[in-house]
Amino acid sequence: MKVKLPLNSYHVLQSKRYKVPWISQFRTVFWRSCLSLRRDVVLLKVRLFQAAAMGLLIGLIFLQQDMDQKGVMNINGAIFLLLVNVSFNNMYTVINAFTVEEPVFRREHWNGMYRVDVYFLSKTISEAPILMLMTTILICIVYWMTGFRPDLMAFLICLVIFNLAAHTAASFGYMISCISTGLNVAPSIASPFILPFVIFGGFYLNIESVPKYFIWLKYLSMFYYGNEALLINQWVPIQNITCTSSHCMRDGKAVLASLDFNEDNLFPNIIAITVLMIVFRILAFIGLLVKSSRRT
């Protein structure tokens, strides 16, 4: 009796013929990924220098803002600029992470050396500390130079939010990398995909002004959640903002009200960014899984 196998039967059979257990695969591939990053010391130094230089530049541009109407506008602009810079920088850092190694990955995977999830986890986990370090250097410089709220807890919350946004953007970059078919394709399609999320981040367009047919984009935007969370962290405790006219923002809550942001959304926004990070990462893995099922 002949059994008719599915089209991907070869892949299914191969998946049961890995030469070593999962944990051994992960340990080996993860170590190799770390060694690969360590060998490229020049690139690592360039990335860290870029983060420090960008931090100094932004810090000097927005140096020690006063707590007045102009200062409010400048601080809000600095926060959104940092959010966009961190997100784009991390996204483009990993945009070709999987496409550049695709031929090697395909060969080794189909030869039964390691599973798709082993490769994906090893690659993303090994790169996470570098992304975190780049973001932390940038924020540590700008936060104190610009004159954000001088409170240690506010600074730590700010750092957490920026790092979550950075890793969410990296997850988006991984997703683009995993669904792309070549080195030149991923960078080309990344910007058009992420630009709508920037527009609906609450800086260029008031949240209440978003057309109903685009409202769903707001809820997929890491910039919306990150921007609102960062501004809540910055402004809620501020009680006195210099005001020279009858129509101006006199405290931090008035600043949030002018943007139609809700001061109770700090932790819901942090949770939302985390969920987006996980969803983009899962979609990236699914893209790599689908790609690995095709031999050519």
C-alpha positions, 0 to 999 in steps of 0.5 A, a space after each residue: 500500500 502506497 502512502 501519499 506524502 504531502 508536498 513538504 514531506 521531505 521537510 517533515 521527515 528531516 525535522 525528525 532527524 536532527 543530530 543533537 537535542 534542542 538544548 545542544 543545538 541552541 547552545 551551539 548556535 547561540 555561541 556561534 552568533 555571539 562569536 560572530 558579533 564579537 568578531 565584528 568589533 569595528 562595527 560594534 564600536 561604530 554603533 556605540 559611537 554613533 549612539 553617543 554622538 547622536 545623544 550629544 547632538 540632540 542634548 546640545 540642541 535641546 540643552 536645559 529647557 526652561 519650564 515654560 510654554 516654549 520649553 514644553 513644546 521643545 521637550 515634547 519634540 525632543 521626546 518624539 525625536 528620540 523615539 523615532 531615532 531609537 526605533 529607526 536605528 534599531 530597525 535598520 540595525 537588524 533589517 538584514 539580520 536573516 536575509 544576509 545569512 539565508 543561504 547558510 541557514 537553509 543549507 544547515 537547517 535542511 542538513 539537520 543541524 538545527 531547528 528553525 526556532 533554535 536559529 531564530 532565538 539564538 540570533 535575536 537573543 544574541 543581538 538584544 544586549 547590543 540594541 539595549 546598550 545603544 539605546 541606554 547610552 543615547 537616553 542617558 546622555 539626552 535625558 540629563 542634558 535636555 532637562 527632563 524631569 529630574 527624578 530617578 524613578 522617572 528616569 528609570 521608567 523613561 529608560 524602560 519605555 525607550 528600550 521596549 520601543 527599541 526592541 519593538 522596532 527591532 521585532 518589526 525589523 526582524 519581521 521585514 527581514 524574514 518576509 523579504 526575498 533579498 538584501 535590497 528588498 528589506 530596507 526598501 519596504 521597511 520605511 513605507 510600512 513603518 511611516 504610517 505608524 510614525 504619523 499616527 504617533 500623536 505628534 504630527 496629528 492629534 489623536 482625536 483628529 485621526 480619521 475613523 478609517 485609519 483609527 486601527 493604525 493608531 492601535 498598531 503604532 509603537 510610536 503612539 503607545 511610546 509617545 503617550 507613555 513617555 509624556 505621561 511620565 514626564 508631565 503628570 507630576 509637574 505642577 507649575 509651568 510659566 504662563 504669560 497669557 490667559 490661554 496656555 498650559 499651566 501644569 503637566 496635566 494641561 499639557 497631556 489634555 492638549 494632546 488628548 492623552 490620558 494620564 492613567 494610560 502609563 502602564 497600559 501603554 507599556 503593556 501594549 508596547 510589550 504585546 506589539 513586540 511579542 506579536 511582531 517577533 512571532 510574525 517574524 518567526 512565522 515568516 522564517 518558518 514559511 521561508 525555511 519550508 521551501 528548499 529554493 
